[in-house]
Amino acid sequence: MSLQLATDAGLERQLIKLLDRAWQEGFAVKGRYARDENAELVAMAASLQLITTRVSKDAYARSWQITAKGHRWLNEAKELA
């Protein structure tokens, strides 16, 4: 399945929801939300560097968190919505 953000408003809404969750509380890498319900969306967001598990140069967490780039994208998407 191919995901095309630019042409799919539903996908953009899902990504906004995912980034909001990452910003507000984060979500577990191995949790149901990331693995079962939103695996493709999490993969896309991570590939676009909108979310990360990296907390410092050599340390990684067990939860997804929003990146600065993700936060900028989220703010811009909310302004345009």
RAVEN-V706563 format. One line per field, one symbol per residue. ss: DSSP state (H for helix, E for strand, L for the rest). psi: psi as a letter, one per 20 degrees, with the letter a starting at -180 (. if undefined). Layout:
# RAVEN-V706563
ss: ???
psi: ???
This chain:
# RAVEN-V706563
ss: LLLLHHHLHHHHHHHHHHHHHHHHLLEELLLHHHHHHLHHHHHHHHHLLLEEEEEELLEEEEEEEELHHHHHHHHHHHHHL
psi: pppoghjnhggghghggghgghggirqpgjrhghgghkghgggghghjkhqripiagjpqrjqpqqrgghgggggghhhi.
